[in-house]
Amino acid sequence: MSHLLEVKNLQTHFPTRAGLVKAVDGVSFYLDEGELLGLVGESGCGKSITALSIMRLISPPGKIVGGEILFNGENLLTLSEERMRAIRGDDIAMIFQDPMTSLNPVYTVGEQIAEALRLHRNLSRRDARAGAIEAMKEVAVPDPARRANDYPHQLSGGMRQRVMIAMALACDPKLLVADEPTTALDVTIQAQILELLDELRKTRRLAVLLITHDLGVVAEVADHVAVMYTGRIVEESPVEELFARPKHPYTDGLLRSVPRLTAAHVAKVERLATIEGTVPKPTNLPPGCHFAPRCSHRLPRCTEGERIPLYDLEGGVRVRCVLYDLAAAVAADSQTERTQGNAAQ
């Protein structure tokens, strides 16, 4: 079965004076039409570099050194720059964390949305402006015909982010890459933007790759979650399973460190759980499991130097932890037995 987007063993490296930084180190995941995948991890884990690699927007000295990015069956890494420019903004769109750095301050927001339509749809100026107003209306910008004449500085943060979403969706893309789209917004506006993204992907059958460090955001809208740590995915899971039964010690630590406001926890005066230690330097990563120095479940095998694989568990869960080596083997055996049983019938 082919997926809309399939990232296979993606590797993006940055040579620095201190040594080679493997910002994205063998990342693989897939995304289907109408699905929202949350890519989660703390700052510096490689989430945004993964997104920029998909868009082929990595600046030198950074370089994609390995892997495949298949979109609709086409490998984006082998396309010409001209073909990639045609796909970028048309079939694949991206919205960024801070709309003020993405919008041009000297053009009205209507002109900026219309430019994308003229570029990718070859529309006349009048039709492109009408399309821009329609796109602003779809993302619930009030009085879009008047607001289209505003400059970015005349809009609030939430409105600017809506304009960015309108610009991204104006050409009706199949995939939207959203890099921390709600970080700079207050909580109520954040909820509105998330609701808008969720609604648009359902009505348009839009695939969304949502990059965030906020687990609350993921719980709200994601179907699947991939958790990243030091350039690698350490756990992949359906969202309900991840929050109910996190498998990797890092995911478990992240979830335990989130403050809870349920009655059971309010009564107790206790410190928030923390993950011991610090994230290792990207130029000096530990052998074996990168999380091992901070892990309370560490085994000798974790630090032996060999790369820990992603183990497949039941229910579409994959986890990069030796604690699940046996569980993965049992799941594989039971899958084989079921297959053989079906074949016998």
N, C-alpha and C positions, 0 to 999 in steps of 0.2 A: 504494500500500500504506500502510495507516495503522499507526502505531506506538503503543505503550502510552503513552509520554511523548515529546512533541516540543516542544522549546524553540526558538522562532523569533525571532531578532534581539532578544533580551531586553536591555533597558536599565534599569539601576537607578542613580539619581543621588543624591548627598548634597550639598546646598548647605552650604558652610562659610564662615567669615570669610575664609579664604585664597582662596576661589574654589570653583567647582563640581568635585566629585569624581565622575568617571564610574566608579563601582566595578565595574559590569558594563556593558560597552560593545559591544552587538551580538553577544551570545553565542547560538549555535545548535548544537543536538545532538539526538539522539534515542536512545531506549532501548526495547528490546523485552522481552517476557516471558522470564524466565529468564536475562537477560543482565546482566553486571556491567561497568559503565563506570567507569573510574578517571579522576577529574578531578584533575589534578596541577598544582602550581605552588607558588612560595614564599609565605611569609606576606605578606598584603596584596594578592595578585593578584586577589582577587574570588571565590575558590572558595566560601567560606562564605556570602557575600552571594547567590551564585547559588542555593545550597541554600535559604536563607531566603526568596528570591523565589519559588521553586517552592512553598514552604509558605505563601506570603503572610504572612510574619511580619516584614516590614520595618517597623521603628519610625520614626516621624517624628524628624528631618526627612527621612529617606531616603524615596524614592518610586520605584515602578516607573513609568517614563515612556514605555515603548514595548515593542513585541513581543507575542508570544503564548506561552502555556504550555498546550499541548493535552494533556489526560490523558483517555484513552479517548474522544477526539473532543470533549471539553468544554474550552472555554477557561477556565482557572481564574481569569484576571484579570477576567472579566466576571461571575463568580458573586457571589451575595449572601454576606454574612459568615456567615449561618446555614448556607447550603449548604456553604460552605468548611469550617466547623467540623465538619460531618458527614463530609466527605471526609478531613479532617486527623485522623490517628489511626486511621481505619477503612480507607480505600482506600490512603492514603499515610501512612507512618509515618516518624519521624525519630529517630535516636540521635545524641547529642552526644559531644564530646571528653571532658568530665569528668562522669561520672555523678553525682558528689556535688552538683553545682550543679543537676542536673535532677531528683533525687529529693527528696521532702519529708522532712526529718529527723524530723518528729514523727509520721509514720505508718509502720506496718510495711510491708515491701516487698510482702507478700501483699495488703494492703489497696489499695496503689497500683496493682497490676496488675488487681485485681478491679474497681477504679473504672472503668478503661477499658472493661472488659467490660459493666459495668452501664450505662455511658453509651451505648455504641454497639450493644450487643446486647440491652438491656432484660432482663438476667438477674436472678434473685433473688439475695439475698446469698449463700445457700448454693451455688447453681450458679456464681456469679461466683468464689467462693473456690476451688471445685473446678477451674474453668477456669484460675485463676491458678496453682494447684499444678501442673496439667498443663503450662502454658506454661513454668514453671520447670524441670520435668522435661525438656522438649524441648531446653532450652539447657544441659543437663547440670549443673544445680545439684544437688549431692548432698543427699540427705534433704530434698526440697523441702517436704514437709508441715511439718517443723520450722523450716526456714529462712524460710518464709513469715511466721513470727511475729517475725523479726528486724527491727531498725531498720537503716537504711542504714549508720550508723557501726559496726555490729557485723560488717559484711562487708568482705572485702578488695577492692581496686580491681578485680581481675578478676571477682570475684563480683558486684560492683555493676554492672559493664558487662554481665554476663550477664543480670542482672535488667532492665536497660534494654532489652536485645534482646528478652527475654521480654515486657515491657510493649508494645514496638513491634509484636511479631508476634502478640500475643494475639488481635487482631481479624482475623487472616489478611489483611493488606494485599496489594495487588498490587505496590506499589513501596515500597522502603525507601531512605531517604536517610541515609547514614551519614557524618557529618562528623567526620573524624579519630577514629574509634572506638578506636584502639589507641595513640594518642600518649602517654597518661599511664601506660601499662603497661610492665612489663619484657618482655624479648624472648620468653621462653618463654610467658608468658600471652598476649602479642600474637599469637604463632603459633596458639595454641589458639582465640582469638577469630576470627581470619581463617579458620581451618579450619571453625569453626562457621558463620560467615556463608556460606562457600562451599557447605557441605553443605545448609544451609537453603534457599538459592536454587535448588539442584538438585532437592531433594525437593519444594519448594513451587512451583516455576516462578516464583520471586520475582525481580522486576527490582531491581537494586541500583545506586544511584549512590553510589560510594565516593569521598569527598573526602579527599585526603591530600597531604603533601609528600614522602612516602617512596616512592622508586621501587622499593625492594625489595618493599614491600607490593603495589604495582601488578603487578610481575612475577609475584608469587605467585598472584593470584586473578583479575585483570581479563581480559576478552575484548578490549575496546577501550580506548584511552587518548585523552583530550583534554588537551593541555598549555596552561595559561593563563599569560599575562604581561600585567600592567597592564590587567586587565579584559577582555582579548580572548583568544580561543582562537587559538594560533599554529600548532598542529599537531594533527591527528586521525589515528589510525592503529590497525590491529589490533596487539595487544600484541607479538607476535613480530616484526613488521616494525619497530616503533618501537625495540626494543632492538637489533635486528640492523642496521638502516639508518636512524638518525634523520635527518630531512630539514632541519628548521629549525635554524639555528645555535644558538639558545637551548637546544633539546632536546639537541643534540649536546654543548653545554657542560655541561648538567646531568649527562648520562651519563658524561662524561669526568671529572667532579669526584667521582664516587663511588669510594671506596677499593675495590680489588680484592684478594682474598686467594688468587688462583691462583698456582701455582708460578712461572709466568713473571714475575709482578709482584713476588713476595716477594723474589726474588734481587736486584732492582734497588733501589738507594737513590735514589729520585727524589721530587721534590715533587709533591704532588697538583695536577692541573690546576685552574685557577680561571677564572671569567668576569670579565674586566676591568671596572672601573667599578662603579657602584651603580645600583640601581633608581631611575628618575626619580621626582620628587615627583608625586603624583596630580593636584595642581593646576597642574603645569607640565610637561605631557608634550610630548616632542619631536614635530615634524611628521612625517607619513609613518609609517614603521615605528618603533614605540616602542623597539625593541631596537637600532636603528641605531647610537646612540652607543657601544654596547659590542661591536659586531659587527666581526670581523676581515674579513668578506666584503662590507663596506659598499660600495654603488655610489651614484653621484650621484642616481639615481632614488629611492633609499630615503628620502631626506630632502626630496623635492620638495614635500611637503605633502599629496599625495593619499593617501587611505586605501588601504593594500595589501589586496587581496581574498584570500580563501582559494582557492588554486588546486587543482583536482581532478587527482590523479595516479592511476595504475593501482593496483589492489589495495585500493581503498577508502581511500586516503590523501589527506588535504587539508592543505595547508601555506600559511601566510601569509608568503610570501617571494618577492621578484622573481626570485631565482635559478631559480625553477621555472616562470616565465612560459612559456618556450619548451617545457619538458617537458609542461606542462598542455595546450598547444596541440597537441602531437604526440599525446598520449593521447586528446584529444577527436577528432582527425582519424582515428585508428585505430579508435576506437569507432564513428564515423560509417561508416567503410568496412565494418566488421563488420556493422553494422545493415543497410546497403545490400546487402551480400553475402547475408545471410540472407533479406532481402526478395526478392532476385532468384531465390533457390532455391525 
